[in-house]
C-alpha cells in the first residue's frame, strides 16, 4: 500500500521555511515603513501643521479662523515653543518587531498562509497626551481641530506682543460672531495610517492562494 502524503505537513513546512519567511518579512517591513512615512509627510505638509509651525507671525493659511490671526496665537502656545515637534517625534516611534505566528488555512489547492507580525504603534491617546491645549486641561489641540474645533474665536484678538503666545489673547467680551472651522487633520491622517494594521499591535499578511 502506498504511503499517504501528508500535505498539511508539507504546506506548514513551506510556510515556515526561511526563504519564504525572509520574503514575507521584507514585505511586512517595507509596508510598515511606507505607511509611517506617508503619515509623517501628510502631517508635515498639512496646512494646519505649517501654520502652527509659522508661529506668531504666521497667517491663517488653513482658513480655520476665517482668515483672521493665526492658529498658534489663537490656541495660545507659549511664544518660544514648537508644539508640532513632539508630534513628529512620536510618529518616529513606530517599530516593527518581527513575526508572531504563522497559520496555514484551507485545503490542498486552495490553501494560503497567514503571517502575523508585531508592530508597535502609538495610539490616538498617546498623541493626545503630548498635545494639550495650554489653557484647557485634558483637551488635545490635535484632535480638537479635527473633531469639534476650539471655542473662543469671537473673543480672540490677534495682536503681536499680547497673550501667552505674544501674538494675541482672549478678551472677556465677544468682538465678533463666528467659530473656528473644523477641518480633516490629525485623525484623518491617523485613521488612514491605521487601516494598514488590524489593530495597534499587529497586522496580517497573506500569501496568494494556490
C-alpha positions in Angstrom: 0.0 0.0 0.0 1.3 3.4 -1.0 2.1 5.8 1.8 -0.3 8.7 2.1 1.4 12.1 1.6 0.8 14.5 4.5 0.0 17.6 2.5 -0.8 19.7 5.6 2.7 19.0 7.0 4.2 20.0 3.6 2.3 23.2 3.5 3.3 24.1 7.0 7.0 23.4 6.3 6.9 25.6 3.2 5.2 28.4 5.0 7.8 28.3 7.8 10.8 27.9 5.5 13.5 30.5 5.8 13.3 31.8 2.2 9.5 32.3 2.5 9.8 33.9 5.9 12.5 36.2 4.7 10.5 37.3 1.7 7.3 37.9 3.7 9.1 39.8 6.5 10.7 42.0 3.9 7.3 42.9 2.6 6.0 43.5 6.1 8.9 45.8 7.0 8.5 47.8 3.7 4.8 48.2 4.3 5.3 49.4 7.8 7.9 51.9 6.7 5.9 53.1 3.8 2.7 53.6 5.8 4.7 55.5 8.5 6.5 57.8 6.0 3.2 58.6 4.2 1.6 59.6 7.5 4.6 61.7 8.5 4.6 63.5 5.2 0.9 64.1 5.2 1.1 65.6 8.8 4.2 67.7 8.0 2.7 69.1 4.8 -0.8 69.8 6.2 -1.9 73.4 6.1 -2.6 73.4 9.9 0.8 72.0 10.7 2.6 74.6 8.6 0.5 77.4 10.1 1.3 76.4 13.7 5.0 76.0 12.8 5.0 79.5 11.4 4.4 80.8 15.0 3.0 84.2 15.9 4.0 85.8 12.6 2.1 83.3 10.5 -1.2 83.9 8.7 -4.4 81.8 8.9 -3.4 79.9 5.8 -5.5 76.9 6.8 -8.7 79.1 6.8 -9.8 77.7 10.1 -10.2 81.1 11.6 -11.8 82.8 8.7 -8.5 84.3 7.7 -8.1 86.2 11.0 -5.0 85.9 13.1 -3.3 82.5 13.2 -3.7 79.2 15.0 -0.5 79.5 17.0 -1.7 82.6 18.9 -5.4 81.5 18.9 -4.6 78.2 20.6 -2.3 80.1 23.0 1.0 78.3 22.6 4.0 79.8 24.5 5.8 82.2 22.2 9.1 80.2 22.2 7.5 76.8 21.7 7.1 74.5 18.7 4.2 72.1 19.6 4.5 70.3 16.3 7.9 68.9 17.1 6.8 66.3 19.7 4.1 65.0 17.4 6.7 64.4 14.6 8.9 62.7 17.1 6.1 60.3 18.2 5.4 59.3 14.6 9.0 58.0 14.6 8.4 55.6 17.4 6.5 53.2 15.1 8.5 50.0 15.4 8.4 46.7 13.5 9.3 43.9 16.0 9.0 40.7 13.9 7.0 37.6 13.3 4.4 36.5 15.9 2.8 33.4 14.3 2.1 31.5 11.1 -1.3 29.9 10.3 -1.9 27.8 7.2 -5.6 27.9 6.2 -7.6 25.9 3.7 -7.2 22.6 1.9 -4.8 21.5 -0.9 -5.2 23.6 -4.0 -6.9 26.4 -2.1 -4.6 26.9 0.9 -2.7 30.0 2.0 -0.5 31.1 4.9 -1.4 33.9 7.2 1.6 35.7 8.8 1.1 37.9 11.8 3.7 40.4 12.7 4.1 42.7 15.7 4.3 46.4 15.1 4.4 48.9 17.9 2.2 51.9 17.0 1.3 54.9 19.2 -2.4 55.1 19.9 -4.5 58.3 19.4 -4.4 58.6 23.2 -0.6 58.8 23.1 -0.8 61.6 20.6 -3.5 63.4 22.6 -1.3 63.3 25.8 1.5 65.1 24.1 -0.6 67.8 22.5 -2.6 69.6 25.3 -4.2 72.9 24.7 -2.2 75.2 27.2 -5.3 76.7 28.8 -7.7 73.8 28.6 -6.7 70.7 30.7 -7.5 67.3 29.2 -8.1 68.6 25.6 -5.8 68.0 22.7 -5.4 70.6 20.0 -4.5 67.8 17.6 -7.9 66.1 17.8 -9.9 69.2 18.7 -9.1 70.8 15.4 -10.4 67.6 13.6 -13.4 66.8 15.8 -15.1 69.9 17.1 -12.9 72.9 16.8 -11.8 75.1 19.6 -14.2 77.7 21.1 -13.5 81.3 21.7 -12.9 82.8 18.2 -15.3 85.7 18.9 -13.2 86.6 21.9 -9.9 86.3 20.2 -7.9 89.4 19.2 -4.7 89.0 17.1 -2.1 91.4 18.1 1.7 90.9 18.5 3.0 91.3 21.9 -0.1 90.2 23.8 -1.1 87.0 25.5 0.8 83.8 26.2 1.9 83.4 22.6 2.8 87.1 22.3 0.6 87.0 19.2 -2.9 87.5 20.6 -5.2 87.0 23.5 -8.8 86.1 24.6 -10.9 89.1 25.7 -13.8 88.8 28.2 -16.3 90.2 25.7 -17.0 88.9 22.3 -15.9 91.1 19.4 -17.4 89.1 16.5 -19.7 86.3 15.6 -18.4 83.0 14.2 -16.5 80.0 15.3 -13.4 78.1 14.4 -13.9 75.8 11.3 -13.2 72.1 11.8 -11.0 70.5 9.1 -9.8 67.0 8.4 -6.5 66.9 10.2 -4.7 64.5 12.5 -7.4 61.9 13.0 -8.0 61.7 9.2 -4.3 61.0 8.8 -4.1 58.6 11.7 -7.1 56.6 10.6 -5.7 56.2 7.1 -2.4 55.0 8.6 -4.2 52.6 10.9 -6.0 50.9 8.1 -2.7 49.2 7.3 -2.9 47.4 10.6 -5.5 45.1 12.1 -5.1 46.8 15.4 -2.4 49.0 17.1 -0.2 46.0 17.8 -0.3 43.6 14.8 -1.3 43.1 11.2 -1.6 40.2 8.8 0.0 39.3 5.5 -1.3 36.7 3.2 0.4 34.6 0.6 -1.6 34.3 -2.7 -3.9 31.3 -2.9 -2.5 28.5 -5.0 
